[in-house]
Amino acid sequence: MVVTSDTTGSFLSRITTLAVGNIAALVIAVLAIPILSRLYSAEEFGVFAMVMAVLAILTPISTLRLDAAVILAGSEESAATLYFTGLVCVVGVAAIAGLMFLAWPTMWLPPELRAWIESPIVLSVVVAVLLFQGYSLMSSHWLLRSGRVRQISTARAGEALVEKAVAIGAGFQVWGVWGLLIGRAAGSVALALQNLRAMRGRRPIPQPRVYWRNHLSPYKGHVMFAPATVAIGEISQWVPVLLAGTTFTSTIAGYFFLSRQLVAMPLNSIGLAIQRILLKEAASDPNGPLVQNHCTRIFVIAVPAVCFISSSLFLIGEPSLDRLLGAGWSGFGRYAAILSIGYCAGFLHLCVSGLFDALQAHPQRILLDVLLLILRVGVFLGAFWLAWSPESAFWAFSLVTFIVYFAGVLQVLYLVGLSRSRIVSLVWRFAALPAVLCGVVVLVASARVLSILEAAVGLIVIVAITGISIGCGLRRQSPAEAGM
């Protein structure tokens, strides 16, 4: 099956279908957070966050990024070969990770996490979660290739419901960090089982061993570069959580993790849906006018939208989030608002970063991720040596993330064929005003506490400017113009 391009309407409808399940999952997660924050302390969330950071780094690496290659494959036989090769890699990486945890846990883990994860039972659960998450990643991309977008969406919502229900039940039993980890394990099992059921009647057929080399050889470059790319990318995403727990306290790591849950994960879920559909569109002609048009539309819609989100968090987020989470989480809203600047830029980059794979532009992506990793690690090392406060470290982290990710978005626009003048025009016409407005709001909100009236007026102005910017952007864009 060769993936072909589709119309803009179909593109948006499939994004909407895939995003519905993600949004439902996020609604479940957000509704559960006020309960979980009262059942578990910030310290317990911090230790769990560091475990999740390790899992988040290992899960995409475990597939050697063959999940993306499944979508890009030119035939059913090649896709099936890549799928089964990816499953073998998942088992191998899980086994290696288990041995590393067992043999050298004291060499590379923070002290608070080290003492807890050395338990054989905890180790077994972590490896099992890694296996189920790796399988779910491969099967989700096979389902997407098969056009079963609705099933992926439903499975994602089911995963969130099971995970939060188990975590809440365990919290009432006062299981501590164990409750959060068992909830994550239950969610990963639920997602894997739902994907297995959705693949009924459309499962890949194993290919004879003699044909494997022929099917894998066209993706040799992908297998060589993509795993390194995703490894560096995930490390740059999650190592800061480990460093926050090491440089400061597990409470700060808990703040970092929960701010990702409330701010970054909703954005990333939508961004991942856009990325997957865009990657499918780009499989046949990644430099074509249709892909250029999709990228342009994403830019003119997403930039004002994320500026609105970040500005709103600075206006009303700090007191609202502190009250939402309850006692023991004082100051969390401030940290979440600061980190939202970087998270919003990360969402923009996530939407289009799949095109690096479609364009075989792995070296460019690796350079971008290496730069981000160096700067992020440098921020926390600087915080440690210069004795920065957590807030100062979060500001530096967020600004570094914003600059690098926005540069990555512009790089993707150039790689798909947009001219430099066209990219400058897009930035000037559709990003400059929302960005300036967001900067003004951040400066004012950082200087003093706003009254309810001031926050309400600011919110109305932001909504108006965001709506006007998006409306003008959609009216002025056309497939022909996007290819300029």
C-alpha positions as CSV (number, residue, x, y, z in Angstrom):
1,M,0.0,0.0,0.0
2,V,1.5,3.3,-1.1
3,V,0.4,6.2,0.9
4,T,-0.9,9.1,-1.3
5,S,-1.7,12.7,-0.7
6,D,-5.2,13.9,0.3
7,T,-7.2,17.0,0.4
8,T,-6.8,19.7,3.0
9,G,-10.3,18.9,4.3
10,S,-9.5,15.3,4.8
11,F,-6.2,16.2,6.4
12,L,-8.0,18.4,9.0
13,S,-10.7,15.8,9.6
14,R,-8.3,13.0,10.3
15,I,-6.3,15.3,12.6
16,T,-9.6,16.1,14.4
17,T,-10.5,12.4,14.7
18,L,-7.1,11.5,16.1
19,A,-7.0,14.5,18.4
20,V,-10.5,13.7,19.9
21,G,-9.1,10.7,21.7
22,N,-6.1,12.6,22.9
23,I,-8.3,15.4,24.1
24,A,-10.6,13.0,25.9
25,A,-7.5,11.4,27.5
26,L,-6.3,14.8,28.6
27,V,-9.7,15.8,30.0
28,I,-9.6,12.6,32.1
29,A,-6.0,13.4,33.2
30,V,-6.8,17.0,34.1
31,L,-9.9,16.0,36.0
32,A,-7.9,13.5,37.9
33,I,-5.0,15.8,38.8
34,P,-6.9,17.7,41.7
35,I,-7.6,14.3,43.2
36,L,-4.2,12.8,42.7
37,S,-2.5,16.0,44.1
38,R,-4.4,15.4,47.3
39,L,-3.6,11.7,47.5
40,Y,0.1,12.0,46.6
41,S,2.7,14.5,47.8
42,A,4.9,16.6,45.5
43,E,7.9,14.4,46.7
44,E,6.1,11.2,45.6
45,F,5.3,12.8,42.2
46,G,8.9,13.8,41.9
47,V,10.2,10.2,42.3
48,F,7.5,8.9,39.9
49,A,8.5,11.7,37.5
50,M,12.1,10.5,37.4
51,V,10.9,6.9,36.7
52,M,8.7,8.2,33.9
53,A,11.7,10.2,32.6
54,V,13.7,7.0,32.2
55,L,10.8,5.2,30.5
56,A,10.1,8.1,28.2
57,I,13.7,8.1,27.1
58,L,13.8,4.4,26.5
59,T,10.4,3.8,24.8
60,P,11.0,5.5,21.5
61,I,14.6,4.2,21.4
62,S,13.3,0.7,21.9
63,T,11.6,0.7,18.5
64,L,14.7,2.1,16.7
65,R,12.2,4.6,15.3
66,L,10.9,1.9,13.0
67,D,7.4,2.9,14.0
68,A,7.7,6.0,11.7
69,A,9.2,3.9,9.0
70,V,6.1,1.7,9.0
71,I,4.1,4.6,7.8
72,L,6.6,5.6,5.2
73,A,7.0,2.0,3.7
74,G,6.1,1.7,0.1
75,S,4.5,-1.8,0.3
76,E,2.6,-3.9,2.7
77,E,5.5,-6.4,2.8
78,S,8.0,-3.8,3.7
79,A,5.7,-2.3,6.4
80,A,5.2,-5.8,7.9
81,T,8.9,-6.5,7.9
82,L,9.6,-3.1,9.6
83,Y,6.8,-3.8,12.1
84,F,8.1,-7.2,13.3
85,T,11.7,-5.9,13.3
86,G,10.6,-3.1,15.6
87,L,8.9,-5.6,18.0
88,V,12.1,-7.6,18.2
89,C,14.0,-4.4,18.9
90,V,11.5,-3.5,21.7
91,V,12.2,-6.9,23.4
92,G,16.0,-6.5,23.0
93,V,16.1,-2.9,24.4
94,A,13.9,-3.9,27.3
95,A,16.2,-6.8,28.2
96,I,19.3,-4.6,28.0
97,A,17.6,-1.8,30.0
98,G,16.7,-4.4,32.7
99,L,20.3,-5.6,32.9
100,M,21.6,-2.0,33.1
101,F,19.2,-1.3,36.0
102,L,20.2,-4.5,37.7
103,A,23.9,-4.2,37.2
104,W,24.7,-0.4,37.4
105,P,21.8,1.4,39.1
106,T,24.1,3.6,41.2
107,M,26.1,4.9,38.3
108,W,23.5,7.1,36.4
109,L,20.4,7.6,38.6
110,P,19.7,10.3,41.2
111,P,20.1,9.1,44.8
112,E,16.3,9.4,45.6
113,L,15.4,7.3,42.6
114,R,18.3,4.9,43.0
115,A,17.3,3.5,46.4
116,W,13.7,3.0,45.3
117,I,14.3,1.4,41.8
118,E,16.8,-1.1,43.0
119,S,13.9,-3.3,44.2
120,P,13.5,-6.3,41.9
121,I,9.7,-5.9,41.9
122,V,10.0,-2.3,40.9
123,L,12.5,-3.2,38.2
124,S,10.2,-5.9,36.8
125,V,7.3,-3.5,36.6
126,V,9.4,-0.8,34.9
127,V,10.7,-3.3,32.3
128,A,7.1,-4.6,31.7
129,V,5.8,-1.1,31.1
130,L,8.6,-0.5,28.6
131,L,7.6,-3.6,26.7
132,F,3.9,-2.7,26.6
133,Q,4.7,0.9,25.6
134,G,7.0,-0.2,22.8
135,Y,4.4,-2.6,21.4
136,S,1.7,0.1,21.6
137,L,4.0,2.6,19.7
138,M,4.6,0.1,16.9
139,S,0.9,-1.1,16.7
140,S,-0.4,2.5,16.7
141,H,1.6,3.4,13.7
142,W,0.5,0.2,11.9
143,L,-3.2,1.1,12.6
144,L,-2.5,4.7,11.3
145,R,-1.1,3.2,8.1
146,S,-4.2,1.1,7.8
147,G,-6.4,4.1,8.2
148,R,-7.9,3.1,11.6
149,V,-7.6,6.6,13.1
150,R,-10.8,6.2,15.2
151,Q,-9.5,3.1,16.9
152,I,-6.2,4.8,17.9
153,S,-8.2,7.7,19.3
154,T,-10.5,5.4,21.4
155,A,-7.6,3.4,22.7
156,R,-5.8,6.5,23.9
157,A,-8.8,7.6,25.9
158,G,-9.2,4.1,27.4
159,E,-5.6,4.1,28.4
160,A,-6.0,7.4,30.3
161,L,-9.2,6.2,32.0
162,V,-7.6,3.0,33.3
163,E,-4.4,4.7,34.4
164,K,-6.0,7.4,36.4
165,A,-8.7,5.1,37.9
166,V,-6.0,2.7,39.2
167,A,-3.8,5.5,40.5
168,I,-6.7,7.1,42.4
169,G,-7.7,3.7,43.9
170,A,-4.1,3.0,44.9
171,G,-3.9,6.5,46.4
172,F,-6.8,5.8,48.7
173,Q,-5.0,2.7,49.9
174,V,-1.9,5.0,50.6
175,W,0.5,3.1,48.3
176,G,2.7,6.1,47.7
177,V,4.9,6.1,44.6
178,W,3.8,2.5,44.0
179,G,0.3,3.6,43.3
180,L,1.4,6.0,40.5
181,L,3.6,3.3,38.9
182,I,0.9,0.6,39.0
183,G,-1.5,3.1,37.4
184,R,1.0,3.7,34.6
185,A,1.5,-0.1,34.1
186,A,-2.3,-0.7,34.0
187,G,-2.7,2.1,31.4
188,S,0.1,0.7,29.2
189,V,-1.5,-2.8,29.3
190,A,-4.9,-1.4,28.5
191,L,-3.5,0.5,25.5
192,A,-1.7,-2.5,24.2
193,L,-4.8,-4.7,24.5
194,Q,-7.0,-2.2,22.7
195,N,-4.5,-1.9,19.8
196,L,-4.3,-5.7,19.6
197,R,-8.1,-5.8,19.3
198,A,-8.2,-3.0,16.7
199,M,-5.7,-4.8,14.5
200,R,-8.1,-7.8,14.2
201,G,-8.5,-8.6,10.5
202,R,-5.7,-6.2,9.5
203,R,-2.7,-7.6,11.3
204,P,0.7,-7.6,9.5
205,I,1.8,-10.9,7.9
206,P,5.3,-12.1,8.9
207,Q,7.6,-12.2,5.9
208,P,10.0,-15.1,5.0
209,R,13.4,-14.5,6.5
210,V,15.0,-14.5,3.1
211,Y,13.1,-11.3,2.1
212,W,13.9,-9.3,5.2
213,R,17.1,-7.9,3.9
214,N,15.4,-6.7,0.7
215,H,12.6,-5.0,2.6
216,L,14.9,-3.4,5.2
217,S,17.6,-2.2,2.8
218,P,15.7,0.9,1.5
219,Y,15.4,2.1,5.1
220,K,19.1,1.6,6.0
221,G,19.6,5.4,6.4
222,H,16.5,5.6,8.6
223,V,17.7,2.8,10.8
224,M,21.2,4.4,11.1
225,F,20.1,8.0,12.0
226,A,16.6,7.9,13.3
227,P,17.3,6.0,16.6
228,A,20.1,8.4,17.4
229,T,17.8,11.3,16.6
230,V,15.0,10.2,18.8
231,A,17.4,9.2,21.6
232,I,18.9,12.6,21.8
233,G,15.5,14.2,21.4
234,E,14.0,12.2,24.3
235,I,17.0,12.7,26.5
236,S,16.8,16.5,26.0
237,Q,13.1,16.3,26.9
238,W,13.4,14.2,30.1
239,V,16.9,14.6,31.5
240,P,15.9,18.0,32.9
241,V,13.4,16.2,35.1
242,L,16.2,14.0,36.5
243,L,18.5,17.0,36.8
244,A,15.8,19.0,38.6
245,G,15.5,16.3,41.1
246,T,19.2,16.1,41.5
247,T,20.1,19.8,41.5
248,F,17.2,20.9,43.7
249,T,14.7,18.4,45.3
250,S,12.3,15.7,44.3
251,T,9.5,18.3,45.0
252,I,10.9,20.5,42.2
253,A,11.0,17.4,39.9
254,G,7.4,16.8,40.9
255,Y,6.5,20.4,39.9
256,F,8.4,19.9,36.6
257,F,6.5,16.7,35.9
258,L,3.1,17.9,36.8
259,S,3.5,21.1,34.7
260,R,4.2,18.8,31.8
261,Q,1.0,16.9,32.5
262,L,-1.1,20.1,32.7
263,V,0.5,22.2,30.0
264,A,2.8,20.3,27.7
265,M,0.9,17.0,27.4
266,P,-2.3,18.6,26.1
267,L,-0.3,20.4,23.5
268,N,1.9,17.5,22.7
269,S,-1.1,15.1,22.2
270,I,-2.6,17.4,19.6
271,G,0.9,18.1,18.1
272,L,1.5,14.3,17.8
273,A,-1.8,13.8,16.0
274,I,-0.9,16.6,13.5
275,Q,2.6,15.1,13.1
276,R,1.3,11.6,12.3
277,I,-1.2,12.8,9.8
278,L,1.3,15.2,8.2
279,L,3.9,12.4,8.0
280,K,1.3,10.2,6.2
281,E,0.6,13.1,3.8
282,A,4.3,13.6,3.2
283,A,5.1,9.9,2.5
284,S,4.6,10.3,-1.3
285,D,5.8,13.8,-1.9
286,P,7.4,15.6,1.1
287,N,8.4,18.6,-1.0
288,G,5.0,18.9,-2.7
289,P,2.7,21.9,-2.7
290,L,0.2,20.1,-0.5
291,V,2.7,19.5,2.3
292,Q,3.9,23.1,2.0
293,N,0.3,24.3,2.3
294,H,-0.3,22.1,5.4
295,C,2.8,23.4,7.0
296,T,1.8,27.0,6.3
297,R,-1.6,26.5,7.8
298,I,-0.2,24.9,10.9
299,F,2.1,27.8,11.4
300,V,-0.5,30.6,11.0
301,I,-3.0,28.8,13.3
302,A,-0.6,27.4,15.9
303,V,1.7,30.4,16.6
304,P,-1.1,32.7,17.7
305,A,-2.8,29.9,19.6
306,V,0.3,29.0,21.7
307,C,1.0,32.7,22.4
308,F,-2.6,32.9,23.7
309,I,-2.1,29.8,25.9
310,S,1.1,31.1,27.4
311,S,-0.2,34.6,28.0
312,S,-3.4,33.2,29.6
313,L,-1.4,31.1,32.1
314,F,0.6,34.2,33.2
315,L,-2.7,36.1,33.6
316,I,-4.8,33.6,35.5
317,G,-2.8,30.4,35.8
318,E,-0.8,31.0,39.0
319,P,-3.6,31.5,41.5
320,S,-5.9,29.1,39.6
321,L,-3.5,26.2,39.4
322,D,-2.4,26.6,43.1
323,R,-6.0,26.4,44.2
324,L,-6.7,23.5,41.8
325,L,-3.9,21.3,43.3
326,G,-4.5,22.2,46.9
327,A,-2.2,22.5,49.9
328,G,1.4,21.4,49.5
329,W,1.7,22.8,45.9
330,S,2.2,26.5,46.6
331,G,4.0,28.3,43.7
332,F,3.2,25.5,41.2
333,G,1.2,27.8,39.0
334,R,4.2,30.2,38.7
335,Y,6.5,27.4,37.5
336,A,3.9,26.1,35.1
337,A,3.4,29.5,33.5
338,I,7.2,30.0,33.1
339,L,7.6,26.5,31.5
340,S,4.7,27.1,29.2
341,I,6.9,29.4,27.0
342,G,9.2,26.5,26.1
343,Y,6.4,23.9,26.0
344,C,4.5,26.0,23.4
345,A,7.5,26.2,21.2
346,G,7.9,22.5,21.6
347,F,4.4,21.9,20.4
348,L,5.1,23.9,17.2
349,H,8.2,21.9,16.6
350,L,6.4,18.6,17.3
351,C,3.7,19.3,14.7
352,V,6.2,19.4,11.9
353,S,9.3,17.5,13.2
354,G,8.1,14.2,11.6
355,L,9.0,15.8,8.2
356,F,12.7,15.3,9.1
357,D,12.0,11.6,8.7
358,A,10.1,12.0,5.5
359,L,12.8,14.2,4.0
360,Q,15.6,11.9,5.3
361,A,17.0,15.1,7.0
362,H,18.3,13.2,10.0
363,P,21.7,15.1,10.4
364,Q,19.9,18.4,10.7
365,R,17.5,17.1,13.4
366,I,20.4,15.5,15.3
367,L,22.3,18.8,15.3
368,L,19.2,20.6,16.6
369,D,18.5,18.1,19.3
370,V,22.2,18.0,20.4
371,L,22.2,21.7,20.7
372,L,19.1,21.7,22.8
373,L,20.4,18.9,25.0
374,I,23.7,20.8,25.6
375,L,21.9,24.0,26.5
376,R,19.4,22.3,28.8
377,V,22.0,20.4,30.7
378,G,24.1,23.6,30.8
379,V,21.2,25.4,32.4
380,F,21.0,22.9,35.3
381,L,24.7,22.7,35.7
382,G,24.8,26.5,35.8
383,A,22.0,26.4,38.4
384,F,24.0,24.0,40.5
385,W,27.3,25.9,40.4
386,L,25.9,29.4,40.6
387,A,23.3,28.5,43.2
388,W,20.4,29.7,41.2
389,S,16.8,29.5,42.5
390,P,14.5,27.0,40.9
391,E,12.5,29.8,39.3
392,S,15.7,31.3,37.6
393,A,16.6,27.8,36.3
394,F,13.1,27.4,34.9
395,W,13.2,30.7,33.2
396,A,16.6,29.9,31.5
397,F,15.3,26.4,30.6
398,S,12.1,27.8,29.0
399,L,13.8,30.5,27.0
400,V,16.5,28.2,25.7
401,T,13.8,25.7,24.6
402,F,11.8,28.4,22.9
403,I,14.7,29.7,20.8
404,V,15.9,26.3,19.7
405,Y,12.5,24.9,18.9
406,F,11.3,27.9,17.0
407,A,14.5,27.8,14.9
408,G,13.7,24.1,14.2
409,V,10.3,25.1,13.0
410,L,11.7,27.6,10.5
411,Q,14.3,25.0,9.4
412,V,11.5,22.5,8.6
413,L,9.6,25.2,6.6
414,Y,12.8,25.7,4.6
415,L,13.4,22.0,4.0
416,V,9.9,21.4,2.6
417,G,10.5,24.0,-0.1
418,L,9.4,27.4,1.2
419,S,11.7,30.2,0.2
420,R,13.5,32.4,2.8
421,S,11.4,35.4,1.8
422,R,8.2,33.5,2.3
423,I,9.3,32.3,5.7
424,V,10.2,35.8,6.8
425,S,6.8,37.0,5.6
426,L,5.1,34.3,7.6
427,V,7.0,35.2,10.8
428,W,6.4,39.0,10.3
429,R,2.7,38.8,9.4
430,F,1.5,36.0,11.7
431,A,4.0,35.6,14.6
432,A,5.3,39.0,15.4
433,L,2.1,40.6,16.9
434,P,1.1,37.6,19.0
435,A,4.7,37.2,20.3
436,V,5.0,40.8,21.2
437,L,1.6,40.7,23.0
438,C,2.7,37.6,24.9
439,G,6.0,39.3,25.9
440,V,4.2,42.3,27.3
441,V,1.8,40.1,29.3
442,V,4.7,38.1,30.7
443,L,6.6,41.2,31.7
444,V,3.6,42.9,33.4
445,A,2.4,39.7,35.2
446,S,6.0,39.0,36.4
447,A,6.4,42.5,37.8
448,R,3.3,42.5,40.0
449,V,0.1,40.6,40.9
450,L,-2.8,41.5,38.6
451,S,-6.2,42.3,39.9
452,I,-9.2,40.2,38.6
453,L,-10.4,43.1,36.4
454,E,-6.9,43.6,34.9
455,A,-6.6,39.9,34.2
456,A,-10.1,39.8,32.6
457,V,-9.4,42.7,30.3
458,G,-6.0,41.3,29.3
459,L,-7.7,37.9,28.5
460,I,-10.3,39.6,26.3
461,V,-7.6,41.5,24.4
462,I,-5.6,38.3,23.9
463,V,-8.6,36.4,22.7
464,A,-9.5,39.1,20.2
465,I,-6.0,39.5,18.8
466,T,-5.6,35.7,18.5
467,G,-8.9,35.3,16.7
468,I,-8.1,38.1,14.3
469,S,-4.6,36.7,13.6
470,I,-5.8,33.2,12.9
471,G,-8.7,34.4,10.8
472,C,-6.5,36.6,8.6
473,G,-4.0,33.9,8.3
474,L,-6.5,31.3,7.0
475,R,-8.1,33.8,4.6
476,R,-4.8,34.8,3.0
477,Q,-3.3,31.3,2.7
478,S,-3.9,29.1,-0.4
479,P,-2.1,26.1,-1.8
480,A,-0.6,28.2,-4.5
481,E,0.6,30.9,-2.0
482,A,2.0,28.3,0.3
483,G,4.4,27.1,-2.3
484,M,5.9,30.6,-2.9
